[in-house]
Amino acid sequence: MANRRKDIVMPEQSAGMGFQIRAVRVKAFTINEQSDGSPEAVEFSIQLQHLRLADTEDWIVEVQVTMAVSGAQTPVAELTVDCQYRLAGYKLWLQQQPDLVSKPGTLPTGLAATLNSISVSTTRGILFERLLGTQWQQAILPVIDPVAFQVMES
C-alpha cells in the first residue's frame, strides 16, 4: 500500500544512499486516433508524483503524460507509468535528519531530480513505442529538465 504524501526535497546530501530500479509498469494508455489535428500542434502535460511504499525503502515515481492538440478538449493520448525504485539506505538517511523524522515523504534534492529524470526518460521511450504506426508518431516529445518540476500541495 502506498502512502501518498506531498513531495518535500531537501538539500542534504544522500551520502550512503543508493538506488536500484525494481520495476517499470504501464498503468494506463489510451489513444484517440480519430482526433483532428497534426503532430506539430500537439502540446504535452507531464505530472509526477512520488509515492513511498509503506514500511519499505521502495518508492514509486508515477509519471502521467497527456497529449492534446492545441485548443482541443479531448486528449490525443494519455500514458501513466510507474517506475519503482529501491532506495538502499533511505531509512538510515532519514534517521540522520532530526528535523525530518516525522516527515518520511522527504527525499534529498539531488536524488529526487535523478529519479525524476530516469522516470521521465523511461516514460518518453514507452510513449514513443506506443505511438509508432499512428498518426501521432511524428509528434516531437519534449525534453524535460527534471529540476524544473514544482512541488505541489496535495
C-alpha positions as CSV (number, residue, x, y, z in Angstrom):
1,M,0.0,0.0,0.0
2,A,1.4,3.4,-1.0
3,N,1.4,6.4,1.3
4,R,0.6,9.5,-0.7
5,R,2.5,12.5,0.6
6,K,3.4,15.9,-0.5
7,D,6.9,15.8,-2.0
8,I,9.5,17.5,0.1
9,V,13.0,17.9,-1.2
10,M,16.0,18.7,1.0
11,P,19.5,19.9,0.1
12,E,21.1,17.4,2.5
13,Q,23.5,15.0,0.7
14,S,22.4,11.5,0.1
15,A,25.8,10.0,1.0
16,G,25.5,6.3,1.6
17,M,22.1,6.1,-0.2
18,G,22.0,4.1,-3.4
19,F,19.1,3.2,-5.7
20,Q,18.0,0.4,-8.0
21,I,15.2,0.2,-10.5
22,R,12.8,-2.5,-9.3
23,A,10.0,-2.3,-11.9
24,V,8.5,-0.3,-14.6
25,R,4.8,-0.7,-15.1
26,V,2.4,0.9,-17.7
27,K,-0.7,1.6,-15.6
28,A,-2.8,3.1,-18.4
29,F,-2.6,4.0,-22.0
30,T,-5.3,5.5,-24.2
31,I,-5.1,6.9,-27.7
32,N,-7.7,8.7,-29.8
33,E,-6.7,8.1,-33.4
34,Q,-9.8,9.9,-34.6
35,S,-8.6,13.2,-33.3
36,D,-8.2,16.0,-35.7
37,G,-5.0,18.0,-35.9
38,S,-1.4,17.4,-36.8
39,P,1.5,16.1,-34.7
40,E,3.1,19.6,-34.9
41,A,0.1,21.1,-33.0
42,V,0.4,18.6,-30.0
43,E,1.0,20.0,-26.6
44,F,2.2,17.9,-23.6
45,S,1.3,18.0,-20.0
46,I,3.6,16.0,-17.6
47,Q,2.9,15.3,-14.0
48,L,5.0,13.4,-11.5
49,Q,4.1,12.0,-8.1
50,H,6.4,10.3,-5.6
51,L,4.9,7.5,-3.5
52,R,6.7,5.7,-0.7
53,L,5.6,2.1,-0.2
54,A,4.8,1.7,3.5
55,D,7.5,0.2,5.8
56,T,9.9,-0.3,2.9
57,E,12.7,1.5,1.2
58,D,10.8,1.3,-2.1
59,W,9.5,4.4,-3.9
60,I,7.3,4.8,-6.9
61,V,7.6,7.8,-9.3
62,E,4.4,7.9,-11.2
63,V,4.6,9.8,-14.5
64,Q,1.4,10.9,-16.3
65,V,1.7,12.3,-19.8
66,T,-1.2,13.9,-21.6
67,M,-1.0,14.8,-25.3
68,A,-3.6,17.2,-26.7
69,V,-3.9,19.2,-29.9
70,S,-3.8,22.9,-29.1
71,G,-7.4,24.1,-28.4
72,A,-9.0,20.6,-28.3
73,Q,-10.8,19.4,-25.2
74,T,-10.2,15.6,-25.8
75,P,-6.7,14.4,-25.3
76,V,-5.0,12.7,-28.2
77,A,-3.2,10.2,-25.9
78,E,-2.6,9.6,-22.2
79,L,0.0,7.4,-20.6
80,T,0.6,6.7,-16.9
81,V,3.8,4.8,-15.9
82,D,5.1,3.7,-12.5
83,C,8.8,3.5,-12.1
84,Q,9.6,1.7,-8.8
85,Y,12.9,2.1,-7.1
86,R,14.6,0.6,-4.0
87,L,16.4,3.4,-2.1
88,A,19.0,1.5,-0.1
89,G,20.0,3.4,3.0
90,Y,16.9,5.7,2.9
91,K,15.7,4.8,6.5
92,L,19.2,5.4,7.9
93,W,19.4,8.7,6.0
94,L,16.1,9.8,7.3
95,Q,17.1,9.0,10.9
96,Q,20.1,11.2,10.4
97,Q,17.9,14.2,9.6
98,P,16.4,15.1,13.1
99,D,14.0,17.6,11.6
100,L,12.6,15.1,9.2
101,V,11.9,12.0,11.3
102,S,8.2,12.9,11.4
103,K,8.2,13.6,7.6
104,P,9.0,10.3,5.9
105,G,8.0,11.6,2.5
106,T,11.2,13.6,2.2
107,L,13.9,12.9,-0.5
108,P,17.3,14.6,-0.9
109,T,17.2,17.2,-3.7
110,G,19.7,15.6,-6.0
111,L,18.2,12.1,-5.6
112,A,14.7,13.4,-6.4
113,A,15.9,15.1,-9.6
114,T,17.8,11.9,-10.6
115,L,14.7,9.7,-10.0
116,N,12.5,12.2,-11.9
117,S,15.0,12.2,-14.9
118,I,15.1,8.5,-15.1
119,S,11.3,8.1,-14.8
120,V,10.5,10.8,-17.4
121,S,13.1,9.4,-19.9
122,T,11.7,5.9,-19.4
123,T,8.1,7.2,-19.9
124,R,9.2,9.1,-23.1
125,G,10.6,5.9,-24.5
126,I,7.4,4.0,-23.7
127,L,5.3,6.7,-25.3
128,F,7.5,6.8,-28.4
129,E,7.0,3.0,-28.8
130,R,3.2,3.2,-28.2
131,L,2.8,6.0,-30.8
132,L,4.6,4.1,-33.6
133,G,2.3,3.3,-36.5
134,T,-0.2,6.0,-35.5
135,Q,-0.8,9.5,-37.0
136,W,0.9,10.8,-33.8
137,Q,4.2,9.1,-34.2
138,Q,5.8,12.3,-35.6
139,A,4.9,14.3,-32.5
140,I,8.0,15.8,-31.0
141,L,8.3,14.5,-27.5
142,P,9.7,17.3,-25.2
143,V,13.0,17.1,-23.4
144,I,12.3,17.8,-19.8
145,D,14.6,19.3,-17.1
146,P,13.8,17.2,-14.0
147,V,14.7,20.0,-11.7
148,A,12.0,22.2,-13.3
149,F,9.2,20.3,-11.7
150,Q,7.4,22.2,-8.9
151,V,6.4,20.7,-5.6
152,M,2.6,20.9,-5.3
153,E,0.4,20.7,-2.2
154,S,-1.6,17.5,-2.2
